[in-house]
Amino acid sequence: MRLLALTLPILLVPLAWAATGGPDDGGMVYTDSDEAGGPSHAWLDASGGTAYDLDDDETVDIDLPFNFRFYGTDEAAASIANNGVLFFSGASPLATGICPDSSTTWSGVAAYWDDLAPSTVHTETFGTYPWRTFVVSWDGASHALAGGSGQFQVWLMEGRDEAVVVLDDTTWGN
C-alpha cells in the first residue's frame, strides 16, 4: 500500500500540467500539447538564424518577417528580452512582470518570464509564404539565481496568427 500511495501522486502530476482555456476577452484560447487534440510537440533548430547576445535584463528590437495579428493589431516589429519574453509593445528589461490586464502597458508572449542570465537568443524563419513560422529561441538559458539550463521557444505562425510556446528540457538548479 505504501508503494501505491507514493506512486499515485507521481502518476497524476503529468495530468495536472495538461490544460486548455479561454477564450479571453480578446478571443484567444490556449491548448497544452498534452491535451486531446492539442498541438504536437516539436523543436525547431534556430541556431542557423540570427544570433543576439543579450546581457542581463537587455532587450533588442527586431523587424518581423511578416505582419502578425495579435489581439486585433498587425504587429510588424517586436522586442526580444533575455528574460524570456517577446514583446510587441511596452518592452521591459525587468526580470519579472505582471500578466496583462487593464492596468498594464505591455503586450507580447511571455514564454518563460523570469530572471535569466545573459544568453544568446536565436531567430529564424522557416517555411514559405504564406505559411511561414518565425521562431525566437532561448537555447541553453541559465537562471540568474538558480543556475541550471533550459531552452524554450516562441513561434509566430503566418496565415494563422497563432503564437506557440515550446518548453523543452528546462532544468534550473536549486
Secondary structure by P-SEA (a helix, b strand, c coil): caaaaaaaaaaaccccccccccccccbbbbbcccccccbbbbbbbcccccccccccbbbbbbbbcccccccccccccbbbbccccccccccccccccccccccccccccccccccccbbbbbbbbcccccbbbbbbbbccccccccccccccbbbbbccccbbbbbbccccccc
